[in-house]
Amino acid sequence: MNIFDAVILGAGASGMWCAHTAAARGLSVCLVDHAKRPGKKIRIAGGGKCNFTNLEVTHADYVSRNPHFVKSALARFSPWHMVEFLSKHDIAWEEREHSQLFCQRSSDELATAIEDTCSMHGVEWRLRHAISGITHTDGLFTVATDNGPIKGRNLVVALGGPAWPQAGATDFGHRIAKQFGHAIVAPYPALAPFAMPKGWALEGLSGIAVPATIECGEKRFTENLLFTHTGISGPVVLHASCRWKKDMPIVIDFLPSSQIEQELKEAGGKPLVRTVLGRLLPDRLVAGLLPAALADKQVAQLSRQDLDHLTQRVHSFTVTPARTEGMKRAEVTGGGVDTDGISSKTMESKRLKGLYFTGEVLDVTGQLGGFNLHWAWASGQAAGIALAESAESIKA
Ligand SMILES: Cc1cc2nc3c(=O)[nH]c(=O)nc-3n(C[C@H](O)[C@H](O)[C@H](O)COP(=O)(O)OP(=O)(O)OC[C@H]3O[C@@H](n4cnc5c(N)ncnc54)[C@H](O)[C@@H]3O)c2cc1C
Protein backbone atom coordinates (compact mmCIF):
# COMPACT_ATOMS: atom_id res chain seq x y z
CA MET A 1 0.00 0.00 0.00
CA ASN A 2 1.13 3.55 -0.83
CA ILE A 3 2.54 5.34 2.20
CA PHE A 4 2.17 9.11 1.88
CA ASP A 5 4.62 11.59 3.38
CA ALA A 6 1.58 13.41 4.72
CA VAL A 7 -2.09 12.54 5.03
CA ILE A 8 -4.15 15.68 5.58
CA LEU A 9 -7.62 15.34 7.11
CA GLY A 10 -9.92 18.12 5.89
CA ALA A 11 -9.87 19.64 2.41
CA GLY A 12 -10.90 23.06 3.66
CA ALA A 13 -8.96 26.32 3.62
CA SER A 14 -6.19 25.21 5.92
CA GLY A 15 -5.85 21.60 4.74
CA MET A 16 -5.61 22.57 1.08
CA TRP A 17 -3.12 25.38 1.79
CA CYS A 18 -0.96 22.99 3.78
CA ALA A 19 -1.28 20.35 1.03
CA HIS A 20 -0.03 22.44 -1.86
CA THR A 21 2.71 24.00 0.28
CA ALA A 22 4.09 20.55 1.19
CA ALA A 23 3.49 18.99 -2.25
CA ALA A 24 5.25 21.90 -4.00
CA ARG A 25 8.31 20.99 -1.92
CA GLY A 26 8.29 17.41 -3.20
CA LEU A 27 6.24 15.57 -0.56
CA SER A 28 3.63 12.97 -1.48
CA VAL A 29 0.39 14.29 0.00
CA CYS A 30 -3.11 12.89 0.30
CA LEU A 31 -6.15 15.03 1.22
CA VAL A 32 -9.10 13.23 2.84
CA ASP A 33 -12.58 14.71 3.30
CA HIS A 34 -16.14 13.46 3.55
CA ALA A 35 -17.37 16.27 1.31
CA LYS A 36 -17.84 15.79 -2.39
CA ARG A 37 -16.13 19.11 -3.20
CA PRO A 38 -13.25 20.71 -1.32
CA GLY A 39 -13.31 24.18 0.24
CA LYS A 40 -17.02 24.45 1.01
CA LYS A 41 -16.57 27.19 3.63
CA ILE A 42 -14.31 29.23 1.34
CA ARG A 43 -17.12 29.13 -1.23
CA ILE A 44 -19.84 30.34 1.16
CA ALA A 45 -17.62 32.79 3.09
CA GLY A 46 -18.31 36.51 2.99
CA GLY A 47 -21.68 36.05 1.30
CA GLY A 48 -20.01 34.21 -1.60
CA LYS A 49 -17.30 36.86 -2.03
CA CYS A 50 -15.03 35.54 0.72
CA ASN A 51 -13.22 38.01 2.96
CA PHE A 52 -9.96 36.13 2.42
CA THR A 53 -7.57 38.29 4.44
CA ASN A 54 -7.10 41.64 6.17
CA LEU A 55 -4.30 44.08 5.43
CA GLU A 56 -4.01 45.06 9.11
CA VAL A 57 -3.84 41.55 10.60
CA THR A 58 -1.95 41.22 13.91
CA HIS A 59 -2.04 38.83 16.85
CA ALA A 60 -4.48 41.21 18.59
CA ASP A 61 -7.20 40.15 16.11
CA TYR A 62 -7.36 36.67 17.64
CA VAL A 63 -8.90 35.22 20.79
CA SER A 64 -6.97 32.30 22.29
CA ARG A 65 -5.92 31.14 25.75
CA ASN A 66 -2.39 31.95 24.55
CA PRO A 67 -2.61 35.26 22.67
CA HIS A 68 1.03 34.95 21.54
CA PHE A 69 0.57 31.59 19.80
CA VAL A 70 -0.34 33.03 16.38
CA LYS A 71 2.63 35.41 16.18
CA SER A 72 5.16 33.10 14.55
CA ALA A 73 2.88 31.87 11.73
CA LEU A 74 1.52 35.37 11.09
CA ALA A 75 5.05 36.78 10.86
CA ARG A 76 5.77 34.35 8.02
CA PHE A 77 2.51 34.80 6.10
CA SER A 78 1.40 38.33 5.26
CA PRO A 79 -1.86 39.35 3.56
CA TRP A 80 0.27 40.10 0.47
CA HIS A 81 0.94 36.37 0.06
CA MET A 82 -2.76 35.98 -0.65
CA VAL A 83 -2.88 39.03 -2.90
CA GLU A 84 0.00 37.56 -4.89
CA PHE A 85 -1.80 34.20 -5.13
CA LEU A 86 -5.00 35.82 -6.37
CA SER A 87 -3.13 37.98 -8.88
CA LYS A 88 -1.29 34.94 -10.22
CA HIS A 89 -4.66 33.27 -10.82
CA ASP A 90 -6.32 36.38 -12.30
CA ILE A 91 -8.81 36.56 -9.45
CA ALA A 92 -10.12 40.09 -9.03
CA TRP A 93 -10.22 41.40 -5.47
CA GLU A 94 -11.20 44.60 -3.72
CA GLU A 95 -10.46 46.34 -0.45
CA ARG A 96 -13.51 47.20 1.65
CA GLU A 97 -13.76 49.14 4.93
CA HIS A 98 -11.53 48.12 7.84
CA SER A 99 -8.83 46.84 5.40
CA GLN A 100 -10.85 43.74 4.54
CA LEU A 101 -10.00 42.09 1.19
CA PHE A 102 -12.80 40.33 -0.72
CA CYS A 103 -13.03 38.52 -4.05
CA GLN A 104 -14.68 40.86 -6.55
CA ARG A 105 -16.58 38.21 -8.50
CA SER A 106 -16.94 34.98 -6.50
CA SER A 107 -15.11 33.04 -3.80
CA ASP A 108 -15.59 29.93 -5.98
CA GLU A 109 -12.72 31.28 -8.07
CA LEU A 110 -10.39 31.27 -5.07
CA ALA A 111 -11.44 27.82 -3.82
CA THR A 112 -11.02 26.38 -7.32
CA ALA A 113 -7.60 28.02 -7.78
CA ILE A 114 -6.37 26.47 -4.53
CA GLU A 115 -7.87 23.11 -5.51
CA ASP A 116 -6.14 23.32 -8.93
CA THR A 117 -2.83 24.28 -7.29
CA CYS A 118 -3.04 21.17 -5.11
CA SER A 119 -3.74 18.98 -8.15
CA MET A 120 -0.94 20.62 -10.14
CA HIS A 121 1.54 19.65 -7.41
CA GLY A 122 0.28 16.07 -7.41
CA VAL A 123 -1.84 16.07 -4.25
CA GLU A 124 -4.03 12.94 -4.24
CA TRP A 125 -7.68 13.49 -3.45
CA ARG A 126 -9.79 11.18 -1.30
CA LEU A 127 -13.13 13.00 -1.28
CA ARG A 128 -16.45 11.43 -0.15
CA HIS A 129 -14.46 9.36 2.34
CA ALA A 130 -16.07 8.80 5.73
CA ILE A 131 -13.30 8.53 8.33
CA SER A 132 -13.97 6.04 11.11
CA GLY A 133 -10.75 6.21 13.13
CA ILE A 134 -7.03 6.89 13.36
CA THR A 135 -4.28 4.64 14.65
CA HIS A 136 -0.56 5.24 15.10
CA THR A 137 1.83 2.32 15.16
CA ASP A 138 5.54 1.99 14.37
CA GLY A 139 5.76 5.65 13.33
CA LEU A 140 2.93 5.36 10.80
CA PHE A 141 -0.56 6.85 10.92
CA THR A 142 -3.42 4.80 9.49
CA VAL A 143 -6.68 6.51 8.64
CA ALA A 144 -9.56 4.02 8.48
CA THR A 145 -12.19 5.05 5.92
CA ASP A 146 -15.23 3.48 4.27
CA ASN A 147 -13.04 3.15 1.15
CA GLY A 148 -10.18 1.38 2.89
CA PRO A 149 -7.20 2.52 4.98
CA ILE A 150 -4.85 5.36 4.06
CA LYS A 151 -1.33 5.43 5.52
CA GLY A 152 1.05 8.31 6.12
CA ARG A 153 4.29 9.12 7.90
CA ASN A 154 2.68 12.36 9.09
CA LEU A 155 -0.91 13.30 9.84
CA VAL A 156 -2.31 16.85 9.62
CA VAL A 157 -5.65 17.44 11.31
CA ALA A 158 -7.28 20.35 9.45
CA LEU A 159 -10.88 19.39 10.19
CA GLY A 160 -12.07 22.77 11.51
CA GLY A 161 -14.61 22.91 14.36
CA PRO A 162 -18.31 22.07 14.69
CA ALA A 163 -19.61 25.55 13.73
CA TRP A 164 -21.98 25.74 10.73
CA PRO A 165 -22.61 21.97 10.48
CA GLN A 166 -24.71 22.48 7.34
CA ALA A 167 -21.34 22.91 5.51
CA GLY A 168 -20.10 19.50 6.71
CA ALA A 169 -18.43 20.71 9.93
CA THR A 170 -17.96 18.23 12.77
CA ASP A 171 -16.07 18.00 16.06
CA PHE A 172 -14.00 15.07 14.78
CA GLY A 173 -10.77 17.10 14.87
CA HIS A 174 -11.29 17.73 18.60
CA ARG A 175 -11.92 14.04 19.17
CA ILE A 176 -8.70 13.06 17.37
CA ALA A 177 -6.80 15.59 19.49
CA LYS A 178 -8.26 14.06 22.68
CA GLN A 179 -7.37 10.56 21.45
CA PHE A 180 -3.72 11.61 21.32
CA GLY A 181 -3.81 13.22 24.77
CA HIS A 182 -4.38 16.87 23.84
CA ALA A 183 -6.46 19.16 26.03
CA ILE A 184 -9.43 20.94 24.47
CA VAL A 185 -10.44 24.48 25.44
CA ALA A 186 -14.25 24.19 25.69
CA PRO A 187 -15.71 24.93 22.23
CA TYR A 188 -18.32 27.70 21.93
CA PRO A 189 -20.20 29.34 19.05
CA ALA A 190 -18.28 32.48 17.98
CA LEU A 191 -19.23 35.13 15.43
CA ALA A 192 -22.84 34.22 16.17
CA PRO A 193 -26.05 36.28 16.60
CA PHE A 194 -27.47 36.78 20.09
CA ALA A 195 -30.89 35.40 21.05
CA MET A 196 -32.55 37.82 23.49
CA PRO A 197 -34.74 36.96 26.48
CA LYS A 198 -38.46 36.65 25.68
CA GLY A 199 -40.27 39.93 26.22
CA TRP A 200 -37.17 42.13 26.23
CA ALA A 201 -37.72 45.85 25.68
CA LEU A 202 -36.68 45.85 22.01
CA GLU A 203 -38.62 42.80 20.90
CA GLY A 204 -40.45 43.01 17.55
CA LEU A 205 -38.02 45.35 15.79
CA SER A 206 -36.95 42.70 13.29
CA GLY A 207 -35.51 44.22 10.11
CA ILE A 208 -34.24 47.48 11.64
CA ALA A 209 -30.50 48.13 11.21
CA VAL A 210 -28.53 50.91 12.92
CA PRO A 211 -24.87 51.65 13.58
CA ALA A 212 -24.13 50.87 17.24
CA THR A 213 -21.34 50.32 19.73
CA ILE A 214 -21.43 47.20 21.90
CA GLU A 215 -19.32 46.88 25.02
CA CYS A 216 -18.72 43.26 26.00
CA GLY A 217 -16.14 41.93 28.41
CA GLU A 218 -14.07 45.16 28.46
CA LYS A 219 -13.97 45.35 24.63
CA ARG A 220 -15.90 47.85 22.51
CA PHE A 221 -16.95 47.30 18.90
CA THR A 222 -18.69 49.75 16.58
CA GLU A 223 -20.44 48.53 13.42
CA ASN A 224 -23.96 47.85 12.18
CA LEU A 225 -26.51 46.15 14.42
CA LEU A 226 -29.48 44.30 12.94
CA PHE A 227 -32.64 43.34 14.86
CA THR A 228 -33.79 39.80 14.07
CA HIS A 229 -36.92 37.80 14.95
CA THR A 230 -35.16 36.27 17.94
CA GLY A 231 -32.63 38.93 18.99
CA ILE A 232 -29.80 40.89 17.39
CA SER A 233 -27.21 40.21 14.73
CA GLY A 234 -24.99 42.17 12.33
CA PRO A 235 -21.22 42.72 12.36
CA VAL A 236 -21.11 44.46 15.76
CA VAL A 237 -22.93 41.55 17.40
CA LEU A 238 -20.75 38.91 15.73
CA HIS A 239 -17.67 40.74 17.03
CA ALA A 240 -19.09 40.89 20.55
CA SER A 241 -20.05 37.19 20.51
CA CYS A 242 -16.35 36.23 20.40
CA ARG A 243 -15.88 37.81 23.86
CA TRP A 244 -19.25 36.92 25.38
CA LYS A 245 -19.67 34.37 28.16
CA LYS A 246 -22.96 33.03 29.51
CA ASP A 247 -24.88 35.53 31.74
CA MET A 248 -22.58 38.41 30.78
CA PRO A 249 -24.48 41.71 30.24
CA ILE A 250 -23.69 43.78 27.13
CA VAL A 251 -23.99 47.56 26.90
CA ILE A 252 -25.31 49.03 23.63
CA ASP A 253 -24.84 52.62 22.49
CA PHE A 254 -27.44 53.29 19.78
CA LEU A 255 -26.00 56.72 18.94
CA PRO A 256 -22.25 56.13 18.88
CA SER A 257 -21.44 59.23 16.84
CA SER A 258 -23.44 61.87 18.72
CA GLN A 259 -24.45 62.82 22.24
CA ILE A 260 -28.18 62.81 22.94
CA GLU A 261 -28.03 65.66 25.45
CA GLN A 262 -26.22 67.84 22.93
CA GLU A 263 -28.75 66.97 20.21
CA LEU A 264 -31.64 67.93 22.48
CA LYS A 265 -29.96 71.17 23.44
CA GLU A 266 -29.45 72.09 19.79
CA ALA A 267 -33.08 71.25 18.96
CA GLY A 268 -34.36 73.97 21.32
CA GLY A 269 -37.07 73.63 23.99
CA LYS A 270 -40.24 73.22 21.89
CA PRO A 271 -39.99 69.93 19.97
CA LEU A 272 -41.09 66.67 21.49
CA VAL A 273 -38.33 64.27 22.57
CA ARG A 274 -39.85 61.72 20.17
CA THR A 275 -39.42 64.16 17.25
CA VAL A 276 -35.76 64.90 18.05
CA LEU A 277 -34.87 61.24 18.47
CA GLY A 278 -36.89 60.34 15.37
CA ARG A 279 -34.42 62.39 13.32
CA LEU A 280 -31.57 60.25 14.63
CA LEU A 281 -33.04 56.76 15.03
CA PRO A 282 -35.89 54.71 13.47
CA ASP A 283 -39.27 55.53 15.08
CA ARG A 284 -39.91 51.94 16.17
CA LEU A 285 -36.55 51.83 17.96
CA VAL A 286 -37.30 55.13 19.72
CA ALA A 287 -40.65 53.69 20.85
CA GLY A 288 -38.88 50.61 22.23
CA LEU A 289 -36.20 52.63 24.01
CA LEU A 290 -38.36 55.28 25.69
CA PRO A 291 -41.61 55.10 27.67
CA ALA A 292 -44.35 57.11 25.93
CA ALA A 293 -44.55 59.50 28.88
CA LEU A 294 -40.93 60.52 28.31
CA ALA A 295 -41.02 60.48 24.51
CA ASP A 296 -44.05 62.79 24.46
CA LYS A 297 -42.48 65.48 26.66
CA GLN A 298 -41.19 68.68 25.14
CA VAL A 299 -37.41 69.07 25.46
CA ALA A 300 -37.89 72.04 27.81
CA GLN A 301 -39.97 69.85 30.18
CA LEU A 302 -37.17 67.33 30.74
CA SER A 303 -35.87 67.12 34.31
CA ARG A 304 -32.27 66.18 35.15
CA GLN A 305 -33.57 62.73 36.05
CA ASP A 306 -35.34 62.44 32.66
CA LEU A 307 -32.12 63.41 30.86
CA ASP A 308 -30.10 60.82 32.79
CA HIS A 309 -32.70 58.14 32.03
CA LEU A 310 -32.72 59.08 28.34
CA THR A 311 -28.92 59.05 28.15
CA GLN A 312 -28.80 55.68 29.83
CA ARG A 313 -31.37 54.14 27.43
CA VAL A 314 -29.81 55.55 24.28
CA HIS A 315 -26.08 55.37 25.08
CA SER A 316 -25.84 52.61 27.71
CA PHE A 317 -28.70 50.22 27.03
CA THR A 318 -27.78 47.23 29.18
CA VAL A 319 -29.16 43.76 28.47
CA THR A 320 -28.05 40.18 29.06
CA PRO A 321 -28.46 37.98 25.96
CA ALA A 322 -30.27 34.71 26.65
CA ARG A 323 -27.65 32.84 24.58
CA THR A 324 -25.94 32.95 21.22
CA GLU A 325 -27.84 31.32 18.37
CA GLY A 326 -25.54 28.27 18.69
CA MET A 327 -23.17 26.35 16.44
CA LYS A 328 -25.72 26.21 13.62
CA ARG A 329 -25.57 29.98 13.17
CA ALA A 330 -21.94 30.55 14.28
CA GLU A 331 -19.41 31.39 11.57
CA VAL A 332 -16.56 29.91 13.62
CA THR A 333 -15.91 27.70 16.61
CA GLY A 334 -14.29 29.39 19.58
CA GLY A 335 -12.01 27.23 21.75
CA GLY A 336 -10.55 24.01 20.35
CA VAL A 337 -7.22 22.18 20.62
CA ASP A 338 -5.25 23.83 23.43
CA THR A 339 -2.24 25.56 21.86
CA ASP A 340 -0.12 24.65 24.91
CA GLY A 341 0.38 21.23 23.35
CA ILE A 342 1.31 22.56 19.88
CA SER A 343 4.49 24.15 18.49
CA SER A 344 3.65 27.69 17.34
CA LYS A 345 6.39 27.49 14.70
CA THR A 346 5.45 24.19 13.04
CA MET A 347 1.90 23.39 14.29
CA GLU A 348 3.26 19.97 15.30
CA SER A 349 1.98 18.24 18.41
CA LYS A 350 4.40 18.38 21.34
CA ARG A 351 3.00 15.01 22.40
CA LEU A 352 3.40 12.98 19.21
CA LYS A 353 5.94 13.54 16.45
CA GLY A 354 4.40 13.70 12.99
CA LEU A 355 0.95 14.84 14.20
CA TYR A 356 -0.04 18.40 13.20
CA PHE A 357 -3.10 20.62 13.78
CA THR A 358 -3.94 23.64 11.61
CA GLY A 359 -6.73 26.18 11.17
CA GLU A 360 -9.94 26.47 13.13
CA VAL A 361 -9.55 23.14 14.96
CA LEU A 362 -7.04 24.97 17.20
CA ASP A 363 -7.98 27.30 20.05
CA VAL A 364 -7.46 30.33 17.79
CA THR A 365 -10.51 32.43 16.89
CA GLY A 366 -10.29 35.45 14.63
CA GLN A 367 -12.50 38.48 14.92
CA LEU A 368 -14.76 39.32 11.99
CA GLY A 369 -12.82 40.77 9.05
CA GLY A 370 -10.97 38.00 7.17
CA PHE A 371 -8.88 36.90 10.15
CA ASN A 372 -10.17 33.31 10.31
CA LEU A 373 -9.32 32.49 6.72
CA HIS A 374 -6.00 34.28 7.17
CA TRP A 375 -5.25 32.02 10.12
CA ALA A 376 -6.26 28.95 8.06
CA TRP A 377 -3.75 29.89 5.32
CA ALA A 378 -0.98 30.99 7.72
CA SER A 379 -1.14 27.91 9.95
CA GLY A 380 -1.50 25.63 6.89
CA GLN A 381 1.60 27.14 5.38
CA ALA A 382 3.58 26.84 8.64
CA ALA A 383 2.76 23.12 8.83
CA GLY A 384 3.40 22.55 5.10
CA ILE A 385 6.87 24.07 5.35
CA ALA A 386 7.63 22.20 8.58
CA LEU A 387 6.62 18.89 6.97
CA ALA A 388 8.98 19.54 4.06
CA GLU A 389 11.83 20.58 6.37
CA SER A 390 11.34 17.51 8.52
CA ALA A 391 11.39 15.24 5.41
CA GLU A 392 14.61 16.97 4.25
CA SER A 393 16.30 16.47 7.61
CA ILE A 394 15.38 12.75 7.59
CA LYS A 395 16.89 12.35 4.10
CA ALA A 396 20.10 14.23 5.03
C1 LIG B 1 -21.09 31.25 6.60
C2 LIG B 1 -19.63 31.49 6.90
C3 LIG B 1 -19.00 32.61 6.40
C4 LIG B 1 -17.64 32.83 6.69
N1 LIG B 1 -17.03 33.93 6.16
C5 LIG B 1 -15.72 34.15 6.41
C6 LIG B 1 -15.03 35.24 5.79
O1 LIG B 1 -15.57 35.94 4.94
N2 LIG B 1 -13.73 35.44 6.16
C7 LIG B 1 -13.07 34.64 7.06
O2 LIG B 1 -11.90 34.88 7.35
N3 LIG B 1 -13.68 33.58 7.60
C8 LIG B 1 -14.98 33.31 7.29
N4 LIG B 1 -15.59 32.20 7.82
C9 LIG B 1 -14.78 31.29 8.68
C10 LIG B 1 -13.86 30.44 7.80
O3 LIG B 1 -14.58 29.92 6.69
C11 LIG B 1 -13.24 29.30 8.59
O4 LIG B 1 -12.66 29.80 9.77
C12 LIG B 1 -12.20 28.55 7.79
O5 LIG B 1 -12.79 27.97 6.64
C13 LIG B 1 -11.52 27.47 8.64
O6 LIG B 1 -10.67 26.73 7.82
P1 LIG B 1 -10.26 25.23 8.22
O7 LIG B 1 -9.51 24.70 7.06
O8 LIG B 1 -9.65 25.19 9.56
O9 LIG B 1 -11.65 24.46 8.33
P2 LIG B 1 -12.74 24.22 7.21
O10 LIG B 1 -12.60 25.20 6.10
O11 LIG B 1 -14.05 24.16 7.93
O12 LIG B 1 -12.37 22.79 6.61
C14 LIG B 1 -12.56 21.61 7.35
C15 LIG B 1 -12.79 20.47 6.37
O13 LIG B 1 -12.88 19.26 7.12
C16 LIG B 1 -13.93 18.46 6.62
N5 LIG B 1 -14.44 17.61 7.70
C17 LIG B 1 -14.95 18.02 8.89
N6 LIG B 1 -15.29 16.95 9.62
C18 LIG B 1 -14.99 15.84 8.89
C19 LIG B 1 -15.10 14.44 9.14
N7 LIG B 1 -15.63 13.97 10.26
N8 LIG B 1 -14.69 13.60 8.16
C20 LIG B 1 -14.16 14.06 7.00
N9 LIG B 1 -14.02 15.38 6.72
C21 LIG B 1 -14.44 16.26 7.67
C22 LIG B 1 -14.98 19.46 6.11
O14 LIG B 1 -15.78 18.88 5.10
C23 LIG B 1 -14.08 20.59 5.58
O15 LIG B 1 -13.82 20.44 4.20
C24 LIG B 1 -16.92 31.93 7.52
C25 LIG B 1 -17.57 30.79 8.00
C26 LIG B 1 -18.89 30.55 7.68
C27 LIG B 1 -19.56 29.31 8.21
The ligand as an SDF file (V2000), in Angstrom:
LIG
                    3D

 53 58  0  0  0  0  0  0  0  0999 V2000
  -21.0950   31.2500    6.5990 C   0  0  0  0  0  0  0  0  0  0  0  0
  -19.6270   31.4850    6.8970 C   0  0  0  0  0  0  0  0  0  0  0  0
  -18.9990   32.6130    6.4040 C   0  0  0  0  0  0  0  0  0  0  0  0
  -17.6380   32.8300    6.6900 C   0  0  0  0  0  0  0  0  0  0  0  0
  -17.0270   33.9350    6.1590 N   0  0  0  0  0  0  0  0  0  0  0  0
  -15.7160   34.1520    6.4080 C   0  0  0  0  0  0  0  0  0  0  0  0
  -15.0260   35.2360    5.7930 C   0  0  0  0  0  0  0  0  0  0  0  0
  -15.5710   35.9440    4.9350 O   0  0  0  0  0  0  0  0  0  0  0  0
  -13.7260   35.4400    6.1560 N   0  0  0  0  0  0  0  0  0  0  0  0
  -13.0710   34.6370    7.0550 C   0  0  0  0  0  0  0  0  0  0  0  0
  -11.9030   34.8840    7.3530 O   0  0  0  0  0  0  0  0  0  0  0  0
  -13.6840   33.5770    7.6050 N   0  0  0  0  0  0  0  0  0  0  0  0
  -14.9810   33.3070    7.2860 C   0  0  0  0  0  0  0  0  0  0  0  0
  -15.5870   32.2030    7.8240 N   0  0  0  0  0  0  0  0  0  0  0  0
  -14.7830   31.2910    8.6770 C   0  0  0  0  0  0  0  0  0  0  0  0
  -13.8560   30.4430    7.8000 C   0  0  0  0  0  0  0  0  0  0  0  0
  -14.5810   29.9190    6.6890 O   0  0  0  0  0  0  0  0  0  0  0  0
  -13.2430   29.3040    8.5930 C   0  0  0  0  0  0  0  0  0  0  0  0
  -12.6570   29.7990    9.7710 O   0  0  0  0  0  0  0  0  0  0  0  0
  -12.1980   28.5520    7.7870 C   0  0  0  0  0  0  0  0  0  0  0  0
  -12.7910   27.9710    6.6430 O   0  0  0  0  0  0  0  0  0  0  0  0
  -11.5180   27.4700    8.6410 C   0  0  0  0  0  0  0  0  0  0  0  0
  -10.6660   26.7280    7.8180 O   0  0  0  0  0  0  0  0  0  0  0  0
  -10.2630   25.2320    8.2240 P   0  0  0  0  0  0  0  0  0  0  0  0
   -9.5070   24.7040    7.0640 O   0  0  0  0  0  0  0  0  0  0  0  0
   -9.6500   25.1930    9.5560 O   0  0  0  0  0  0  0  0  0  0  0  0
  -11.6470   24.4610    8.3320 O   0  0  0  0  0  0  0  0  0  0  0  0
  -12.7420   24.2250    7.2080 P   0  0  0  0  0  0  0  0  0  0  0  0
  -12.6030   25.2050    6.1010 O   0  0  0  0  0  0  0  0  0  0  0  0
  -14.0450   24.1630    7.9300 O   0  0  0  0  0  0  0  0  0  0  0  0
  -12.3750   22.7860    6.6130 O   0  0  0  0  0  0  0  0  0  0  0  0
  -12.5640   21.6130    7.3460 C   0  0  0  0  0  0  0  0  0  0  0  0
  -12.7860   20.4750    6.3710 C   0  0  0  0  0  0  0  0  0  0  0  0
  -12.8810   19.2550    7.1170 O   0  0  0  0  0  0  0  0  0  0  0  0
  -13.9320   18.4570    6.6170 C   0  0  0  0  0  0  0  0  0  0  0  0
  -14.4420   17.6080    7.6990 N   0  0  0  0  0  0  0  0  0  0  0  0
  -14.9540   18.0190    8.8850 C   0  0  0  0  0  0  0  0  0  0  0  0
  -15.2910   16.9500    9.6240 N   0  0  0  0  0  0  0  0  0  0  0  0
  -14.9880   15.8370    8.8920 C   0  0  0  0  0  0  0  0  0  0  0  0
  -15.1050   14.4410    9.1360 C   0  0  0  0  0  0  0  0  0  0  0  0
  -15.6310   13.9710   10.2640 N   0  0  0  0  0  0  0  0  0  0  0  0
  -14.6930   13.6030    8.1560 N   0  0  0  0  0  0  0  0  0  0  0  0
  -14.1590   14.0640    7.0040 C   0  0  0  0  0  0  0  0  0  0  0  0
  -14.0160   15.3830    6.7200 N   0  0  0  0  0  0  0  0  0  0  0  0
  -14.4390   16.2640    7.6650 C   0  0  0  0  0  0  0  0  0  0  0  0
  -14.9750   19.4590    6.1120 C   0  0  0  0  0  0  0  0  0  0  0  0
  -15.7800   18.8770    5.1000 O   0  0  0  0  0  0  0  0  0  0  0  0
  -14.0830   20.5900    5.5800 C   0  0  0  0  0  0  0  0  0  0  0  0
  -13.8220   20.4370    4.1970 O   0  0  0  0  0  0  0  0  0  0  0  0
  -16.9170   31.9290    7.5170 C   0  0  0  0  0  0  0  0  0  0  0  0
  -17.5710   30.7890    7.9990 C   0  0  0  0  0  0  0  0  0  0  0  0
  -18.8900   30.5530    7.6850 C   0  0  0  0  0  0  0  0  0  0  0  0
  -19.5580   29.3060    8.2060 C   0  0  0  0  0  0  0  0  0  0  0  0
  1  2  1  0
  2  3  1  0
  2 52  2  0
  3  4  2  0
  4  5  1  0
  4 50  1  0
  5  6  2  0
  6  7  1  0
  6 13  1  0
  7  8  2  0
  7  9  1  0
  9 10  1  0
 10 11  2  0
 10 12  1  0
 12 13  2  0
 13 14  1  0
 14 15  1  0
 14 50  1  0
 15 16  1  0
 16 17  1  0
 16 18  1  0
 18 19  1  0
 18 20  1  0
 20 21  1  0
 20 22  1  0
 22 23  1  0
 23 24  1  0
 24 25  2  0
 24 26  1  0
 24 27  1  0
 27 28  1  0
 28 29  2  0
 28 30  1  0
 28 31  1  0
 31 32  1  0
 32 33  1  0
 33 34  1  0
 33 48  1  0
 34 35  1  0
 35 36  1  0
 35 46  1  0
 36 37  1  0
 36 45  1  0
 37 38  2  0
 38 39  1  0
 39 40  1  0
 39 45  2  0
 40 41  1  0
 40 42  2  0
 42 43  1  0
 43 44  2  0
 44 45  1  0
 46 47  1  0
 46 48  1  0
 48 49  1  0
 50 51  2  0
 51 52  1  0
 52 53  1  0
M  END
$$$$
